[in-house]
Amino acid sequence: MRALAGTVREIKAELIEAAVRAWSHNTRRAFRSDLKIWGAWCRRRRLDPPKAEVSAVAAYIRQIAGIDASAEKVRAMATIERYIVNIGWAYRMAGLPDPTAGELVTLEMKAARKTVGVRQKQARAIRFKGDIADFDSPPSGVCLAHLLKAVRRDLLGYRDAALLRVAYDSAGRRSELVAIAVDHIHGPDADGAGALFIPTSKTDREGEGAWAYLAPPTMQAIARWRAAAHIDKGPLFRRVETHFDGTVAAIGRRALHPNSITLIYRRLIRAAHAKKLLGEMSNAELERWVTAVSSHSIRVGVAQDNFAAAESLPAIMQAYRWRDPKTVMRYGAKLAAKGGAGARMAKRFATA
């Protein structure tokens, strides 16, 4: 903020302090990152950020949306919208005229939506048994069942198996998974099932907390990992350090980094492919899969499995901490197309 406002202008400290208290960690991190990107763009054009006007923001939008030819990386529309919101916040906090508030910016944002499109890139789903129509069918392709078979039979494998099962049962976001502590796990009950308390999440700004069901196999996997790693308190999912030959060297004390969740999923997909669990999958298709997978993939797969099981939208949203029905519907759009009116009509006349 000081770099943006300059040394002579007084920053609205109370507004900044309120934002720090009100915003989540991820929101604050994105705010800082977005300001750095905007500041770097201004400096490359020898533009003093405090003096930026509406025309500068409009030019910024055209470049990062790919409307004007430039060396700038083209961003997704959701990212562009976040950039402009945060730039506007920053100037208002600094007591500067808001260069994002003009009609020119509004029109350039509309043009960007037409150019970039508003469809967000979706992580490829990891469903429990894969892309199957009948839950009684055997697992197919990249799926949770095959990844569980691909885990190693040592400490690293115990952690990976517990992580996969908790991620599926809870549809956990990466921030939620790495924040799980031992005392957040409750149970098992008489049936062997348990419950996971999630103190905070992306959609729980007030910190009310939420509960997620943990199936008996998940509780067994957690117990196996904890016993083998001697974890009695603190973070549940930790780094497993290995020697050069792959053998386990030590168990870390701190929680996994959020970025490690994607890397674990990708490593396990490669392991499943090496063990011939994924069927006739070419190396090129494997690379496409690995590239499209993210820490959100199991969460997307959970949504699709729930749609396939004919669960209602409100039930899915309540169980897995979604507040925006559009997000859930987007995850289930592919399955909806396969089971909707169009599919039923096409099947009716398929033999005509």
C-alpha positions in Angstrom: 0.0 0.0 0.0 2.8 2.4 0.8 4.5 1.6 -2.6 1.1 2.4 -4.3 0.3 5.6 -2.3 3.8 7.1 -2.1 5.5 8.5 0.9 3.6 11.9 1.1 0.1 10.6 1.2 -1.6 9.4 4.4 -3.0 5.9 4.1 -6.3 5.1 5.6 -4.9 2.9 8.4 -8.3 2.2 10.0 -9.7 0.9 6.7 -6.6 -1.4 6.2 -6.8 -2.7 9.7 -10.5 -3.5 9.3 -9.8 -5.3 6.0 -7.1 -7.4 7.7 -9.6 -8.5 10.4 -12.4 -9.1 7.9 -10.7 -10.8 5.1 -9.5 -14.4 5.1 -5.8 -15.3 4.7 -6.3 -16.2 1.1 -8.1 -13.0 0.3 -5.3 -11.0 1.9 -2.7 -13.0 0.0 -4.5 -12.4 -3.3 -4.8 -8.7 -2.5 -1.0 -8.4 -2.0 -0.3 -10.4 -5.1 -2.7 -8.5 -7.3 -1.2 -5.2 -6.3 2.3 -6.4 -7.0 1.2 -7.5 -10.5 -0.5 -4.1 -11.1 2.5 -2.2 -9.8 4.9 -4.2 -12.0 2.7 -3.5 -15.1 2.7 0.2 -14.3 6.5 0.3 -13.9 7.1 -1.4 -17.2 5.2 1.4 -18.8 6.9 4.1 -16.8 3.7 5.0 -15.1 3.6 6.2 -11.6 0.9 4.0 -9.9 -0.5 6.8 -7.7 -1.2 8.9 -10.8 -2.9 6.1 -12.8 -6.1 7.0 -14.4 -9.1 5.2 -15.9 -7.4 5.0 -19.3 -4.5 3.1 -17.7 -6.7 0.5 -16.1 -8.6 0.1 -19.4 -5.3 -0.6 -21.2 -4.4 -3.1 -18.5 -7.7 -4.9 -19.0 -7.2 -5.0 -22.8 -3.7 -6.5 -22.4 -4.4 -9.2 -19.8 -7.6 -10.2 -21.7 -5.7 -10.6 -25.0 -7.6 -7.8 -26.7 -4.5 -5.8 -27.4 -1.3 -7.6 -28.5 1.3 -7.6 -25.8 3.7 -9.8 -23.9 1.2 -10.1 -21.0 -0.2 -13.5 -20.1 -3.9 -13.8 -20.9 -5.8 -14.3 -17.7 -9.1 -16.0 -17.0 -12.1 -13.7 -16.6 -12.5 -14.5 -12.9 -8.9 -13.5 -12.3 -9.3 -10.2 -14.3 -12.4 -9.4 -12.2 -10.5 -10.0 -9.0 -7.6 -7.9 -10.2 -9.9 -4.9 -10.9 -11.8 -5.2 -7.6 -8.5 -5.3 -5.6 -7.0 -2.4 -7.5 -10.1 -0.4 -6.7 -9.9 -1.3 -3.0 -6.2 -0.4 -2.8 -6.7 3.1 -4.3 -9.7 3.9 -2.0 -7.7 2.7 1.0 -4.8 4.9 0.0 -7.1 7.9 -0.3 -6.5 8.1 -4.1 -9.1 8.6 -6.9 -10.3 5.1 -7.9 -9.2 4.5 -11.5 -11.4 1.4 -11.8 -14.7 3.4 -11.3 -15.0 4.9 -14.7 -17.5 4.0 -17.5 -14.5 3.1 -19.7 -13.4 0.4 -17.3 -17.0 -1.0 -17.2 -17.1 -1.2 -21.0 -13.7 -2.7 -21.3 -14.7 -5.4 -18.7 -17.7 -6.2 -20.9 -15.5 -6.5 -23.9 -13.1 -8.7 -21.9 -15.9 -11.1 -21.0 -16.8 -11.4 -24.7 -13.2 -12.1 -25.6 -12.1 -14.4 -22.8 -15.4 -15.9 -21.9 -16.7 -16.3 -18.4 -16.5 -20.1 -18.3 -14.0 -21.0 -15.6 -11.4 -23.7 -16.2 -12.5 -26.7 -14.2 -10.2 -29.3 -12.6 -10.6 -32.8 -14.0 -12.8 -34.8 -11.6 -11.5 -37.7 -9.6 -14.6 -39.8 -8.9 -14.6 -42.8 -6.6 -15.0 -45.4 -9.4 -14.3 -43.1 -12.4 -16.7 -42.1 -15.1 -19.2 -44.9 -14.8 -23.0 -44.9 -15.1 -23.7 -47.7 -12.6 -22.1 -47.6 -9.1 -22.0 -51.5 -9.2 -19.6 -51.3 -12.2 -15.9 -52.0 -11.6 -13.6 -48.9 -11.3 -12.5 -47.4 -14.6 -9.6 -45.2 -15.5 -8.3 -42.5 -13.1 -10.4 -42.8 -10.0 -10.1 -42.8 -6.2 -10.3 -46.6 -6.0 -7.3 -47.0 -8.3 -5.3 -44.3 -6.6 -5.9 -46.2 -3.3 -4.5 -49.3 -4.8 -1.5 -47.4 -6.1 -0.3 -46.1 -2.7 2.8 -47.5 -1.2 2.8 -50.0 1.7 4.8 -47.8 4.0 4.5 -44.6 6.0 4.2 -42.5 2.9 1.4 -44.8 1.6 -0.4 -44.7 4.9 -0.5 -41.0 4.8 -1.6 -40.8 1.2 -4.4 -43.3 1.8 -5.7 -41.4 4.8 -5.5 -38.1 2.8 -7.4 -39.5 -0.2 -10.2 -41.0 1.9 -10.6 -37.8 4.1 -10.5 -35.7 0.9 -13.3 -37.7 -0.6 -15.5 -38.1 2.5 -15.3 -34.4 3.3 -14.9 -33.0 -0.2 -12.2 -31.0 1.5 -10.6 -28.0 -0.1 -6.8 -28.0 0.1 -6.8 -25.3 2.8 -9.2 -27.4 4.9 -7.2 -30.6 4.4 -3.9 -29.2 5.5 -5.6 -27.5 8.5 -6.9 -30.8 10.0 -5.5 -31.4 13.5 -5.8 -34.7 15.4 -8.3 -33.2 17.8 -10.6 -32.4 14.8 -11.2 -36.1 14.3 -14.1 -37.5 16.4 -14.8 -41.2 16.8 -15.0 -43.9 15.8 -18.5 -44.7 16.9 -20.1 -48.2 17.4 -20.3 -48.6 13.6 -16.7 -47.6 13.1 -17.6 -44.2 11.5 -16.3 -40.8 12.6 -16.8 -37.1 12.1 -14.4 -34.4 11.1 -14.8 -30.9 12.5 -13.8 -28.2 10.1 -13.2 -25.0 12.1 -13.1 -22.6 9.2 -13.4 -22.7 5.4 -13.6 -20.5 2.3 -17.3 -20.1 2.7 -17.3 -19.8 6.5 -16.0 -16.3 7.1 -17.5 -16.1 10.5 -15.8 -19.3 11.8 -19.0 -21.1 12.7 -17.4 -24.4 11.7 -18.9 -27.4 10.0 -19.0 -31.2 10.3 -18.2 -33.9 7.8 -18.9 -37.6 7.9 -15.9 -40.0 7.9 -16.7 -43.6 6.8 -15.3 -46.6 8.7 -12.5 -47.3 6.1 -11.5 -43.6 6.4 -11.2 -43.9 10.2 -9.2 -47.1 9.8 -6.8 -45.4 7.4 -6.4 -42.4 9.8 -5.7 -44.8 12.7 -3.1 -46.7 10.7 -1.3 -43.5 9.7 -1.3 -42.1 13.2 -0.1 -45.3 14.8 2.7 -45.7 12.3 3.8 -42.1 12.4 3.3 -41.7 16.2 1.1 -38.7 15.8 -0.8 -38.0 19.0 -1.5 -34.2 18.5 -1.0 -31.4 16.1 -1.4 -31.5 12.3 -2.8 -34.8 10.9 -1.3 -34.6 7.5 2.5 -34.0 7.5 5.4 -34.2 5.1 7.0 -37.6 4.8 10.7 -37.1 4.0 12.4 -39.8 1.9 16.0 -40.9 1.1 17.3 -40.8 -2.5 16.3 -44.5 -2.9 12.7 -43.6 -1.9 12.7 -45.1 1.5 11.2 -43.1 4.3 13.6 -40.9 6.3 11.5 -38.9 8.7 8.0 -37.5 9.5 7.7 -33.7 9.6 6.2 -31.9 12.5 4.4 -29.2 10.6 1.3 -29.5 8.4 1.6 -30.1 4.6 1.7 -27.0 2.5 -1.5 -26.4 0.5 0.4 -26.7 -2.8 1.5 -30.2 -2.0 -2.1 -31.6 -2.3 -2.0 -31.3 -6.1 1.5 -32.8 -6.3 0.4 -35.8 -4.2 -2.6 -36.5 -6.5 -0.5 -36.2 -9.6 2.2 -38.5 -8.2 -0.4 -41.2 -7.3 -1.9 -41.0 -10.8 1.5 -41.7 -12.3 2.0 -44.5 -9.8 -1.4 -46.0 -10.8 -0.4 -45.8 -14.5 2.9 -47.5 -13.8 1.1 -50.4 -12.0 -1.2 -50.8 -15.1 -4.3 -49.8 -13.0 -5.6 -47.3 -15.5 -6.3 -49.5 -18.5 -5.1 -48.8 -22.0 -4.0 -45.2 -21.3 -1.3 -43.7 -23.6 1.5 -41.6 -22.2 0.0 -38.6 -24.0 -3.4 -39.1 -22.3 -1.6 -39.6 -18.9 0.1 -36.3 -19.3 -3.2 -34.6 -20.2 -4.7 -36.1 -17.1 -1.9 -35.0 -14.9 -1.9 -31.5 -16.2 -5.7 -31.2 -15.7 -5.7 -32.5 -12.1 -5.6 -30.1 -9.2 -6.2 -30.1 -5.5 -9.9 -29.5 -6.4 -10.3 -32.7 -8.4 -11.6 -34.9 -5.7 -14.1 -32.2 -4.6 -15.4 -32.0 -8.2 -15.6 -35.8 -8.3 -17.6 -35.9 -5.1 -20.1 -33.5 -6.6 -20.4 -35.6 -9.7 -20.8 -38.8 -7.7 -23.6 -37.2 -5.7 -25.4 -36.1 -8.8 -25.0 -39.6 -10.2 -26.6 -40.9 -7.0 -29.6 -38.5 -7.5 -28.9 -36.5 -4.4 -30.6 -33.2 -4.3 -28.8 -29.9 -4.8 -29.6 -28.6 -1.3 -28.4 -31.8 0.3 -25.1 -31.6 -1.7 -24.5 -28.0 -0.8 -25.2 -28.5 2.9 -23.1 -31.6 3.2 -20.0 -30.3 1.4 -20.1 -26.6 2.4 -21.1 -25.0 -0.9 -23.0 -21.7 -0.9 -23.2 -21.0 -4.6 -25.5 -23.4 -6.4 -23.9 -22.3 -9.8 -20.6 -23.8 -8.8 -22.2 -27.2 -7.9 -24.3 -27.2 -11.1 -21.2 -26.4 -13.1 -19.4 -29.4 -11.6 -22.4 -31.6 -12.5 -23.1 -30.2 -16.0 -21.5 -33.1 -17.8 -23.5 -35.7 -15.9 -26.6 -33.6 -16.3 -26.2 -33.7 -20.1 -25.8 -37.5 -20.0 -29.0 -38.0 -17.9 -31.1 -35.1 -19.1 -34.0 -34.7 -21.5 -31.7 -34.5 -24.5 -30.0 -37.8 -23.7 -33.3 -39.6 -23.1 -34.7 -38.4 -26.4 -31.5 -39.3 -28.3 -31.6 -42.8 -26.8 -35.2 -43.2 -27.7 -34.5 -42.7 -31.4 -31.0 -44.2 -31.5 -32.1 -47.2 -33.5 -34.4 -45.3 -35.9 
